[in-house]
Amino acid sequence: MRNCENPLPRMMNQLPSRTRNDMTALNMETRDLILLATLPHVVFEGWTRAALQAGVDDLGDLPGIGGMAGERAFPGGMADLAGHFSNWADRRMVAEMAKRDLAALRVRDRIASGVRVRLEALAPHREAVRRLLGFLAWPQNASLVLSNGYQTVSEIWYAAGDESTDFNFYTKRALLAPVLASTTLYWLSDEGDEAGDFPQTWDFLDRRIADVLKIPPFKAKLIKRLAEIPTPASIARRFATAVRARQQY
């Protein structure tokens, strides 16, 4: 596995002077900094306030960081931080997808690229993602799982160029959600190759998308069969027609 560069120092240097001099605003850039500083501690402390405070302490030499910065940045506690982690990965995925010539790709390849790019953004933080699954398994975090998952699959579809507003809008997201979840779990168990890539995961992803593509034809056939089932209204019409025909004789 290749050694991944720690992006934290580079992000600090790239912050505009307004942000470096006024961290009390706790804007998106500041929240990103605290998140990235916290993730290494999550590996050992879990998704706990102790990990968050350790991350804040690591940034203590920056103006405005320290003390209650963690609480101000994430007033909802670790659930808020976990939601921001998902949002951070979504934003990285969208930014990378915007650089690519997606028009030349099939829709299935665009979707696969979205899932892959997001996992590649998370690669330096795989252990934090692994610990996150345990945190999200708590019953009180069920709504967070749903909201994060819905937001991610929506961002992937939007990045792939989806503009649907009809029933397909929901169908596409419902079909992608289990693909994203199962591929993430597979990725976490994939040791990768010597170059630090995960070819087995990408093969798994392609197979899962191929499986999903088999569903729409089945759905179309099901809808057709359901349309052929007599409804009470159609039965009544047939009965009335038969009665009128009988009365003519």
VEXDREN-2710 file (C-alpha; in Angstrom, 1 decimal):
% VEXDREN-2710
k/r/px/py/pz
1/MET/0.0/0.0/0.0
2/ARG/1.3/3.4/-0.9
3/ASN/1.8/6.1/1.7
4/CYS/-0.8/8.8/1.4
5/GLU/0.1/12.4/1.8
6/ASN/-1.4/14.1/4.8
7/PRO/-3.4/17.0/3.3
8/LEU/-3.7/18.9/6.6
9/PRO/-0.6/21.2/6.4
10/ARG/-1.2/21.9/2.7
11/MET/-4.8/22.9/3.5
12/MET/-3.7/25.2/6.2
13/ASN/-1.3/27.0/3.9
14/GLN/-4.0/27.4/1.2
15/LEU/-6.5/29.0/3.5
16/PRO/-7.2/32.6/2.6
17/SER/-5.9/35.2/5.1
18/ARG/-9.5/36.0/6.1
19/THR/-10.0/32.5/7.3
20/ARG/-6.6/32.2/9.0
21/ASN/-7.1/35.4/10.9
22/ASP/-10.8/34.9/11.8
23/MET/-11.3/31.2/12.7
24/THR/-14.2/32.2/15.0
25/ALA/-16.6/32.1/12.1
26/LEU/-16.1/28.3/11.9
27/ASN/-17.0/28.2/8.2
28/MET/-16.7/25.2/5.9
29/GLU/-12.9/25.5/5.5
30/THR/-12.5/25.6/9.3
31/ARG/-14.8/22.6/9.8
32/ASP/-12.8/20.7/7.2
33/LEU/-9.5/21.5/9.0
34/ILE/-10.9/20.2/12.3
35/LEU/-12.4/17.1/10.6
36/LEU/-9.1/16.2/9.0
37/ALA/-7.2/16.8/12.2
38/THR/-9.6/14.6/14.1
39/LEU/-9.7/11.6/11.8
40/PRO/-6.3/10.2/12.9
41/HIS/-7.5/10.2/16.5
42/VAL/-10.8/8.5/15.5
43/VAL/-8.7/5.5/14.6
44/PHE/-7.7/5.0/18.2
45/GLU/-10.4/6.9/20.2
46/GLY/-13.4/6.0/18.0
47/TRP/-16.0/8.6/17.0
48/THR/-15.9/10.3/20.4
49/ARG/-15.6/13.8/21.8
50/ALA/-12.1/12.8/23.0
51/ALA/-11.0/12.3/19.4
52/LEU/-12.6/15.7/18.4
53/GLN/-10.8/17.5/21.2
54/ALA/-7.5/15.9/20.3
55/GLY/-7.9/17.1/16.7
56/VAL/-8.7/20.6/18.0
57/ASP/-5.6/20.5/20.2
58/ASP/-3.5/19.6/17.2
59/LEU/-4.6/22.8/15.5
60/GLY/-4.1/24.9/18.7
61/ASP/-1.4/27.0/17.1
62/LEU/-3.8/28.5/14.6
63/PRO/-5.6/31.7/15.5
64/GLY/-9.1/31.1/16.8
65/ILE/-8.6/27.3/17.2
66/GLY/-8.7/25.8/20.6
67/GLY/-10.9/25.6/23.7
68/MET/-14.5/25.1/22.6
69/ALA/-13.7/25.2/18.8
70/GLY/-14.9/21.6/18.4
71/GLU/-18.3/22.3/20.0
72/ARG/-18.7/25.5/18.0
73/ALA/-17.8/23.7/14.7
74/PHE/-20.0/20.7/15.4
75/PRO/-22.7/21.6/17.9
76/GLY/-24.4/18.3/17.2
77/GLY/-21.4/16.4/18.5
78/MET/-20.0/13.4/16.8
79/ALA/-23.1/12.8/14.7
80/ASP/-22.6/16.3/13.3
81/LEU/-18.9/15.5/12.6
82/ALA/-19.8/12.2/10.9
83/GLY/-22.3/14.1/8.7
84/HIS/-19.6/16.6/7.8
85/PHE/-17.2/13.7/6.9
86/SER/-19.7/12.4/4.4
87/ASN/-20.3/15.9/3.1
88/TRP/-16.5/16.3/2.7
89/ALA/-16.2/13.1/0.7
90/ASP/-19.2/14.2/-1.5
91/ARG/-17.6/17.5/-2.2
92/ARG/-14.3/15.9/-3.2
93/MET/-16.2/13.5/-5.5
94/VAL/-18.1/16.3/-7.2
95/ALA/-15.0/18.4/-7.7
96/GLU/-13.1/15.5/-9.3
97/MET/-16.0/14.4/-11.5
98/ALA/-16.3/18.0/-12.8
99/LYS/-12.8/17.6/-14.2
100/ARG/-13.6/14.6/-16.3
101/ASP/-15.1/14.2/-19.8
102/LEU/-18.2/12.4/-18.7
103/ALA/-20.1/13.0/-21.9
104/ALA/-18.1/10.3/-23.6
105/LEU/-19.0/7.7/-21.0
106/ARG/-22.1/5.5/-20.6
107/VAL/-24.3/6.3/-17.7
108/ARG/-23.3/3.2/-15.9
109/ASP/-19.6/4.2/-16.3
110/ARG/-20.3/7.7/-15.0
111/ILE/-22.0/6.2/-11.9
112/ALA/-19.1/3.8/-11.4
113/SER/-16.7/6.7/-11.6
114/GLY/-18.7/8.6/-9.0
115/VAL/-18.6/5.7/-6.5
116/ARG/-14.9/5.0/-7.2
117/VAL/-13.8/8.7/-7.0
118/ARG/-15.5/9.0/-3.6
119/LEU/-13.8/5.9/-2.2
120/GLU/-10.5/7.1/-3.5
121/ALA/-11.0/10.4/-1.6
122/LEU/-11.7/8.3/1.5
123/ALA/-8.7/6.0/1.0
124/PRO/-6.3/7.9/3.3
125/HIS/-8.9/7.6/6.1
126/ARG/-10.0/4.0/5.6
127/GLU/-9.6/3.1/9.3
128/ALA/-11.7/6.1/10.3
129/VAL/-14.4/5.0/7.9
130/ARG/-14.2/1.5/9.4
131/ARG/-14.7/3.0/12.9
132/LEU/-17.5/5.1/11.5
133/LEU/-19.6/2.0/10.6
134/GLY/-19.6/1.0/14.2
135/PHE/-20.7/4.5/15.3
136/LEU/-23.5/4.6/12.6
137/ALA/-24.8/1.2/13.8
138/TRP/-26.1/2.8/17.0
139/PRO/-29.9/3.0/16.8
140/GLN/-29.9/6.7/17.5
141/ASN/-27.9/7.3/14.3
142/ALA/-30.3/5.6/12.0
143/SER/-31.6/8.9/10.6
144/LEU/-28.0/10.0/10.0
145/VAL/-27.4/6.9/7.9
146/LEU/-30.4/7.6/5.8
147/SER/-29.7/11.3/5.3
148/ASN/-26.0/10.8/4.5
149/GLY/-26.8/8.0/2.1
150/TYR/-29.5/9.8/0.3
151/GLN/-27.3/12.9/0.0
152/THR/-24.4/10.9/-1.4
153/VAL/-26.3/8.9/-4.0
154/SER/-28.0/12.1/-5.1
155/GLU/-24.7/13.9/-5.5
156/ILE/-23.3/11.0/-7.6
157/TRP/-26.3/11.1/-9.9
158/TYR/-26.2/14.8/-10.2
159/ALA/-22.4/14.6/-11.0
160/ALA/-23.2/12.0/-13.6
161/GLY/-25.5/14.5/-15.3
162/ASP/-28.9/13.2/-14.1
163/GLU/-31.7/15.7/-14.5
164/SER/-34.7/13.5/-13.8
165/THR/-37.6/14.9/-11.8
166/ASP/-40.2/12.2/-12.3
167/PHE/-40.5/8.8/-10.5
168/ASN/-37.1/7.8/-12.0
169/PHE/-35.5/10.4/-9.7
170/TYR/-36.3/8.2/-6.7
171/THR/-35.8/4.9/-8.5
172/LYS/-32.3/5.7/-9.5
173/ARG/-31.3/6.7/-6.0
174/ALA/-33.0/3.6/-4.5
175/LEU/-31.0/1.4/-6.9
176/LEU/-27.7/3.1/-6.3
177/ALA/-27.9/3.1/-2.5
178/PRO/-27.3/-0.6/-2.0
179/VAL/-24.5/-0.6/-4.6
180/LEU/-22.7/2.2/-2.7
181/ALA/-23.2/0.4/0.6
182/SER/-22.0/-3.0/-0.5
183/THR/-19.1/-1.6/-2.5
184/THR/-17.9/0.4/0.5
185/LEU/-18.0/-2.7/2.7
186/TYR/-16.1/-4.7/0.1
187/TRP/-13.5/-1.9/-0.2
188/LEU/-12.9/-1.9/3.5
189/SER/-12.0/-5.6/3.4
190/ASP/-9.9/-5.2/0.2
191/GLU/-6.2/-5.2/1.0
192/GLY/-5.5/-3.5/-2.4
193/ASP/-2.5/-4.1/-4.6
194/GLU/1.2/-3.0/-4.3
195/ALA/0.4/0.3/-6.0
196/GLY/-2.2/1.2/-3.4
197/ASP/-5.1/0.7/-5.8
198/PHE/-8.2/-1.5/-5.3
199/PRO/-8.8/-3.4/-8.6
200/GLN/-10.9/-6.1/-6.9
201/THR/-13.2/-3.5/-5.5
202/TRP/-13.6/-1.8/-8.8
203/ASP/-14.5/-5.2/-10.4
204/PHE/-17.0/-5.8/-7.6
205/LEU/-18.5/-2.4/-8.3
206/ASP/-18.9/-3.1/-12.0
207/ARG/-20.6/-6.4/-11.2
208/ARG/-23.0/-4.8/-8.8
209/ILE/-23.9/-2.1/-11.3
210/ALA/-24.5/-4.8/-13.9
211/ASP/-26.8/-6.6/-11.5
212/VAL/-28.8/-3.4/-10.9
213/LEU/-29.1/-2.8/-14.7
214/LYS/-31.1/-6.1/-14.8
215/ILE/-33.8/-4.7/-12.6
216/PRO/-35.4/-2.0/-14.9
217/PRO/-36.4/-4.6/-17.6
218/PHE/-37.9/-6.7/-14.8
219/LYS/-39.7/-3.7/-13.4
220/ALA/-41.1/-2.9/-16.9
221/LYS/-42.4/-6.4/-17.3
222/LEU/-43.9/-6.3/-13.8
223/ILE/-45.7/-3.0/-14.5
224/LYS/-47.0/-4.5/-17.8
225/ARG/-48.3/-7.6/-15.9
226/LEU/-49.9/-5.5/-13.2
227/ALA/-51.6/-3.4/-15.9
228/GLU/-53.2/-6.7/-17.2
229/ILE/-54.7/-7.6/-13.9
230/PRO/-58.4/-6.6/-13.9
231/THR/-59.4/-3.8/-11.6
232/PRO/-62.8/-3.6/-9.9
233/ALA/-63.7/-0.9/-12.3
234/SER/-62.8/-2.9/-15.4
235/ILE/-64.6/-5.9/-14.0
236/ALA/-67.8/-3.8/-13.5
237/ARG/-67.5/-2.4/-17.1
238/ARG/-67.2/-5.9/-18.5
239/PHE/-70.2/-7.1/-16.4
240/ALA/-72.3/-4.2/-17.6
241/THR/-71.4/-4.9/-21.2
242/ALA/-72.3/-8.5/-20.8
243/VAL/-75.7/-7.6/-19.2
244/ARG/-76.5/-5.2/-22.0
245/ALA/-75.6/-7.8/-24.7
246/ARG/-77.8/-10.3/-22.9
247/GLN/-80.8/-7.9/-22.8
248/GLN/-80.6/-7.5/-26.6
249/TYR/-81.6/-11.1/-27.1
END
